[in-house]
Structure formats: C-alpha cells, structure tokens
Amino acid sequence: MTKPKKFINNASAAVDEYIAGLLLQYPNHLRKLSNHHVLLSSLFSASVHPNKSCVSLLSGGGSGHEPSHAGFIGSNMLSGAILGGIFASPSVASILAAIRAVTLPKDEGGKGCLLIVKNYTGDRLNFGMACELANAEGRQVTMCVVADDCALPRTKGITGARGVAGTVFVHKASGGAAGRGMSLEEVTAIANTVAKSVGSMGVALNTVTVPGADVVNDRLSGADDKGEPMMEIGLGIHGEAGVKQCQLMPCDDIAKTMLESIQNYGREVNGKIVPLYNSGDQVIVLVNNLGGTSNFEMSLLARSLVTQIESAGSKATRVLVGSFMTSFDMQGASVSILPLNNDMTDEIVGLIDSSTDAPAWTKADVWKDSDAASRPSNVEIAEIATDTKDSALNISLPPVMIDKFDTLASTIISKCCASLIEAESELTKFDTIVGDGDCGITMARGAKEVAARLESNKLRLDHPSKLFSDLAEAVSASMGGTSGILLELMFRKASTTCASGGGITPEYLAESFKAGTEAISFYGGAREGSRTMLDALFPASTALLAGSGVNGAAIASRQGADATAKMQHAEAGRSNYVSDLKGTPDPGAVAVAVVFEAIASVFV
C-alpha cells in the first residue's frame, strides 16, 4: 500500500492552517469570524454595516474544493464562506454565526441574506436549519440549492443531481445583482434562474486522496483486461464513484462524452426534458480543473469542448478555464455550460460579466461580436516577409579596406575546412572521454557544408558582413547541437558588427571577432575558465586586439586549449556531467585552435 504524499502537518488542524494561509495572502481582503471556520469580506469590519445597502451572500461546504468558496468572497460575489471539515458539511452553529455576522435584522435596516447551497443532503439540512433559525430572529434569509451535475439519471432516487462547479455561476450572477442593490427577492430569483439553467459533467483520470488518508486512493490506477489505463466518467467532487469506468480516451472523445451527457440530461421545460442548449444558442463554457490536471491539458480540453460545441451550431462567447471547484489532487476536469437563452436575460449576463475583486474569479475575455464568422483571435498576425539572407544587411555596408579580401577569405576558409575534417578523429577521441563523442563528427559536418558552399559559390566573399552571415547559415543548416548554435551566434554577431563599422580593416575584424566571442559567452552562459571553446576563443581574441596577428592568435588559442586538460571540472556542456576531466583537453577548444592554426598557415 502506498502512503499519500501531501504538504500537511496534521489533518485535524489542516482547515485551521488553510484559513491562516488565506489570511496571510489577503490581509486587506479577508477577515475570520471568531470561534468559527468562517471567512468574511473585510467590509464587515467597517463601522457601516454593508447589509444596510445590499443583500449579503453566503456559501460554503466541506473543505477540499478550493478555491470554492472562500476564493469567491469579494465585490459582486460572496460576502463570506463557511468552511466545513474535509469533505464535511459545516455545522449549523457556524452557518448561523455567519448569517448573523453579515445580516442585520429587518427592523435594523437589514436587506437580507441569500444562502447558495450545493445539493448534498448534509449541506441542505445544515444550511436549511440555520436559515430557519435566522429567520426566527428577524433576519430575512432565503436559500438557493444548486443541482447542476448531469452525471446521474433524473430517475435515480429523490436526492437529485449533485451541486458542482456550475455553482460559481450562481455566485457571480446573484452577487452582481446584490451589488446593484436589488432586493432579496430579486437576487434569489436570479440565483434560481441560473441554477436551473446550468449543466455540468466531470471526468477523472485518477481520483482524489484526502489529507489524512493512510493509503493512496488507487481506484483508477489499474488497467483493463487489455492492459489499457482506465478513466472514470461522471464522478463527484468528493471522489465518489462515477457512472462508469472505461478505457482512457483521446481528449476529443472525452469532450464528446461530456457534452453528450449534458445534452441527454437536458433541462426541464413545461414538464418535458429538452437539450440544455440548441444550435444557434450562445453559451458560457467553464472548464474546471478538479485539482491535479496540468494547465496545458486544461487548454487542450477547452479546445476540444468549444470546437465541438461550435461545430454543432452554438457559440461559446465566454470561455473560462481554471480551478473553480476542485477535489484536492484529483486528476480530472469538469465542464459547466450555461446557455444564454430563454430566461437568461441580457441583465443576468451583464451581472455575470460585472467586475469583482474576488481572487478566484477569472474575468472572461468576451467574444463581443458573436455574429461574426470567427473570433478575432482566429485571425493570425501575418509574419513579416523578408529575404532572410539579406534582412540584416539592407543597409549601406562600410567599405572593405583589406586588399584582395575575397581571394584571401576563400583561401582561409578552404584551409580551415580541410583542417577540421582532418582533425575529426582526434576531436572524437577527446569528446568520447569528456562528452558524448560527437564533437569531431559535428565539426567535420559543418566544415564539409561550408566547403561545399564555397565550392558552389554560395558564400559571398565580397564583404565580411555578408560572408559571416552566410557562414552562420551554413553552420545552422549542418551542425546542430549546442556547438552549432553557439558558432552560429558568433558568426551572426560578427556579421552585424562588420555592418556597422566605419571601414573594414584587420583591426576592425579583430573587434568583430571579439564581439562574436562575447556573444557566445553571453547567450551560452559560459566564460573563460568554464572548460569550453571559449578557453581558446578569448585568448585568440585578446591576441588579435593586442596586435599579435593571426600567428599570435593561433599560439594563444592552442595554449588555451591545452590548459583545459588541467581543469578537473567543467562548468558547462556535456563535460559538466563528468566528475574528473583532468588530462583530456576540451574538444571544442581544440577545434578552435585547429582553425586558428589553419588561418596562420595561410600567412606563412
């Protein structure tokens, strides 16, 4: 049996510590009601009681569904939330204490209070009892029961559908109504309208393990008789078993199953059951993370759901994706669909869209012109078309002040390529000891590509800026890996540096080489002494800038490469994974020395 892993101290104190954590996060927004697991808006600590100007809203239930319901405390949403134990209904005493805190008696100017309750027997009974006790005290209190789950057949018992994530739509609409100063009767009517209009369906790939459990809940960890992993359709937010288990399906098929269940469950109109929404309807889609699903997967599921809704003729004008009503660490998701038709007036839609400072509510990015063929976000911003080869060089290039540069460049490139190809076996030998063994192959592959482009006149030799750009392209197309992109960066930086000079002299070429070397260090993160090619590049650059010429640069690069053999550890590259490197030089640094020695041979 596997023991659960949780960030927890003691399950018996977890709700107290959760509340303490919320109060740390929202020091100005929340207040705790003394002696109870009740969180209230900080407005109720003000001298003027908020209930004198607007209806108060309370919701709650067992802990474990966070951010429900404390995360929805805020303007145009809840006034407070009552937290029960883990998956346990809050007590009548705590519910009544919360009602008293947010609801003044009618004769003291109180506007009343609406209780929004998910359809679970314990919640209905405890909230109901508190409601009646509060009314007996002269406080006006009503209750809305939300039963939006479409998983179970309508004929299954008298309990009715469970209240799940669609409840947050009720919070939002009735909270918006209260915020506008509507009466208790009006607020309650809006809550009931939304509650009877929304439908929800949940699925899970793995079920929930509650804090304090001795073992992991492995109900969905097995496989079928074919060895295929299982998932569950229609389970509740407390981990209770769903309608059925089945083989894990692709995301599109999961979405199809969820939507078919919601449509089959439908809604009741004049005693008949009709689909929840129809072709041509606008809908709000809330895709709810049940706790343990990645944001990446949630977006995939949202795409599948909305695509299928809209392919059937409806339009999702608002798509909300995130954690609204969870079940601890359940790896699952639910979808709640609220059609904007029939009783869902423009006024109610406006209430849902109203602003709030409730931390858990995500403001919808409304598709306003829903009569259009597609969303504005479907229109891609056109890529800027350009000639990649010359895009960085569409400027007046400085004159080349080196005699017969093109001939000299051709000779140097030819020598360097031949030397790198010849050094392949040596570089491979070194890299087999200190890396992954491909340095020689990679360098030779790049050299062969450059040589081929030189042979076919694909390297522009008339200007260093153009040449370095072409070398970068050749390296990019042939080498791959870290060495390839680092050398490409060096050539590109050298190219742009040569494009901005006053005149291309040997001294300015040295400056360009320095800029390219520094680009490798900046973008790659290594430095001289990291046991990389930079241990040869930086000494060569220093020698060139000091006026030592290519011969001095060749000597400096070889000394730098040899020095890497005395370094026991590497700070970058594959060699970083090898514990003891002493005695073998860095192959990248050796390759640099080989190139500089080839260049120097041209000037002998």
C-alpha positions, -999 to +999 in steps of 0.1 A: +000+000+000+014+034-010+012+062+016-001+095+003+023+125+000+008+158+010+020+192+021+004+188+055+013+188+092-018+172+108-051+165+091-070+175+122-055+210+121-055+214+083-086+236+079-073+260+106-040+262+089-056+267+055-076+296+068-044+310+084-027+307+050-055+326+032-054+354+058-017+358+051-023+360+014-052+385+017-045+407+047-067+435+035-094+415+018-105+389+043-114+386+080-121+354+101-152+352+122-141+345+158-147+309+171-158+296+137-143+283+104-159+313+086-142+338+064-158+372+056-152+402+035-132+428+053-161+452+046-179+436+075-153+451+099-162+486+088-183+509+110-212+510+085-226+475+080-227+465+043-261+448+047-278+481+051-271+489+015-272+455-002-282+418+002-255+396+017-245+363+000-231+332+018-220+299+005-199+270+018-195+233+023-168+209+031-132+219+027-112+204-002-129+222-031-107+253-030-109+280-042-146+273-035-159+290-017-136+315+001-119+324-031-152+339-043-155+364-015-155+399-030-175+427-045-203+414-067-199+379-054-199+364-019-200+382+014-185+352+032-179+315+032-184+288+058-158+260+058-167+226+070-142+199+077-126+179+049-155+169+026-179+175+056-208+199+058-202+229+081-222+229+114-255+247+119-238+268+145-211+281+122-236+288+094-259+307+118-229+326+131-220+336+096-256+347+088-257+369+119-223+384+110-235+395+076-272+400+080-288+427+102-324+421+114-350+437+092-360+462+118-324+474+119-324+481+081-310+447+070-315+439+034-314+401+039-292+373+030-291+346+003-276+312+011-262+294-020-260+257-013-248+227-033-272+198-034-258+175-008-280+162+020-258+174+048-254+209+033-291+212+026-301+202+061-275+223+080-279+254+059-317+249+059-318+247+097-296+278+101-318+296+076-349+289+096-332+299+129-320+332+114-355+340+100-369+334+135-345+360+148-360+386+124-333+383+097-345+378+062-328+347+047-335+327+016-318+297+002-309+286-034-300+249-040-277+242-070-280+208-086-261+212-119-245+177-122-257+158-153-240+125-145-267+106-127-301+098-143-330+120-133-349+089-121-322+078-096-337+084-062-351+116-046-317+132-037-314+147-071-284+159-090-253+170-071-241+206-069-208+210-086-188+237-104-218+254-120-225+268-086-199+296-092-222+310-120-248+314-093-223+331-070-214+355-098-249+364-111-266+367-077-236+386-064-238+410-092-275+415-085-268+422-049-240+446-058-265+466-079-288+470-048-315+446-059-339+432-033-336+398-016-365+385-037-348+397-069-314+383-060-329+350-051-349+348-083-318+354-104-299+328-084-326+302-090-328+311-127-291+305-132-291+274-110-318+257-131-301+267-164-266+254-159-254+218-166-221+202-156-202+170-162-170+157-147-144+131-156-112+119-139-080+100-148-071+095-112-093+101-082-088+120-050-067+111-019-079+132+010-054+145+036-050+122+065-058+091+045-035+061+053-031+050+017-034+065-018-068+060-034-059+038-063-093+031-077-083+043-112-047+031-111-053-002-127-059-013-163-085-033-181-080-068-194-061-055-224-037-035-202-052-002-212-053+026-185-088+034-171-107+067-165-140+075-149-170+093-163-194+113-141-177+111-107-185+137-080-163+163-063-158+141-033-142+113-052-174+092-051-175+066-079-187+078-113-213+065-136-188+042-153-152+034-158-138+030-193-106+029-213-087+062-213-099+081-244-084+109-265-092+144-255-117+149-283-136+118-273-136+128-236-151+161-246-177+144-268-188+121-239-191+151-215-212+171-239-235+142-248-241+136-211-251+172-205-273+173-236-290+140-227-297+151-192-310+184-206-333+208-188-370+207-179-394+229-199-431+226-193-427+192-179-406+179-208-369+173-209-352+191-238-315+196-246-297+221-224-287+242-254-296+243-291-279+252-324-278+289-326-276+295-288-248+314-272-233+297-242-207+303-214-183+274-210-165+269-177-138+242-179-129+234-143-097+218-130-106+192-104-072+198-087-045+177-103-046+184-140-019+205-158-028+239-173-016+226-206-041+197-206-069+221-194-063+242-225-064+211-247-097+200-232-111+235-236-103+234-273-120+201-277-151+212-259-155+245-276-147+232-310-175+205-307-200+230-292-195+253-321-194+227-347-229+218-336-241+254-342-237+271-308-213+298-299-192+300-268-190+337-262-172+333-229-147+305-221-134+303-185-106+278-178-091+272-144-096+259-109-130+269-096-142+239-076-116+212-070-113+180-052-079+182-037-055+164-060-080+147-083-065+144-118-097+154-136-118+181-150-154+192-154-173+214-178-202+236-169-223+251-197-246+280-192-268+287-222-276+324-227-312+318-239-347+316-226-347+330-190-311+342-192-318+378-199-292+404-210-294+418-175-283+384-160-255+381-185-244+416-175-243+405-139-221+376-147-198+400-166-197+426-138-163+433-122-152+417-089-122+416-067-129+380-056-094+365-061-105+332-076-128+346-103-114+348-137-128+376-158-139+363-192-125+377-224-159+382-240-163+374-277-185+405-283-192+403-320-206+367-318-224+373-351-191+372-368-179+341-385-150+336-362-133+351-332-108+380-336-082+356-321-086+333-351-071+360-373-033+355-373-009+384-375+010+380-407+046+371-405+068+399-418+081+386-451+118+393-457+148+379-475+164+361-446+198+361-461+199+399-465+175+410-438+202+422-415+223+437-443+198+460-460+220+489-451+249+506-467+279+485-457+312+500-448+340+497-474+364+468-472+399+482-467+418+448-470+434+442-503+420+412-522+397+402-493+377+378-514+407+358-525+422+358-490+389+347-475+384+319-499+419+305-491+414+308-454+380+291-455+393+262-476+423+257-452+401+258-421+376+233-435+403+208-445+420+211-411+387+205-392+379+175-414+414+161-408+410+166-370+377+147-368+392+115-352+412+134-327+382+156-316+360+125-314+386+107-292+387+137-268+349+140-267+344+103-261+363+108-229+348+141-217+315+144-235+291+125-257+315+116-285+301+137-313+323+168-314+345+156-342+316+144-363+297+177-357+327+199-366+335+179-397+299+180-408+299+218-405+333+221-423+321+199-452+289+221-456+310+253-456+334+238-481+306+227-504+291+262-503+324+277-511+329+254-540+294+262-554+299+299-550+272+302-523+294+322-499+295+359-506+332+368-503+330+405-513+323+417-478+329+402-443+294+411-431+279+391-459+304+363-455+298+359-418+260+358-424+265+331-450+288+311-426+261+314-399+235+299-424+259+271-433+265+262-397+228+264-388+219+240-416+246+214-409+259+212-374+230+212-349+235+208-312+249+233-288+282+238-307+263+246-339+241+273-324+270+288-305+291+292-336+261+305-355+256+331-328+293+341-331+291+345-369+258+364-367+272+388-341+304+393-362+282+399-392+262+427-376+293+442-361+310+444-395+279+460-409+282+490-386+318+499-388+334+529-405+357+507-426+367+471-426+404+469-415+422+439-399+418+458-366+380+460-371+378+423-380+395+417-346+368+438-329+341+418-348+357+385-337+357+398-301+320+407-303+312+372-317+332+356-289+314+377-262+281+367-278+289+330-272+296+338-236+265+360-231+240+337-247+255+304-237+263+314-201+299+301-201+330+321-196+368+317-200+377+290-175+345+271-179+363+244-199+346+252-232+356+265-267+357+299-250+390+289-234+406+291-268+384+319-283+390+345-257+429+342-257+428+343-295+406+375-294+430+391-268+460+383-290+444+398-321+434+430-303+469+433-289+483+433-324+499+399-322+484+389-356+469+356-366+501+338-357+499+351-321+462+342-320+470+307-331+496+303-304+472+318-277+443+295-288+464+264-286+477+274-252+441+280-241+430+246-254+459+228-238+451+245-205+417+229-204+434+195-199+445+207-165+409+216-155+393+189-134+357+201-137+336+218-164+310+245-158+291+240-190+283+215-218+282+177-216+315+177-197+297+192-168+282+157-161+317+141-159+333+141-125+370+140-134+382+155-166+419+161-159+443+150-187+420+155-216+415+188-233+381+202-242+374+191-278+356+224-287+386+244-276+409+221-296+387+227-327+392+265-323+430+260-321+429+239-352+411+266-371+435+294-360+465+273-368+450+268-403+445+305-407+480+312-396+494+288-421+480+310-449+502+338-438+534+319-436 
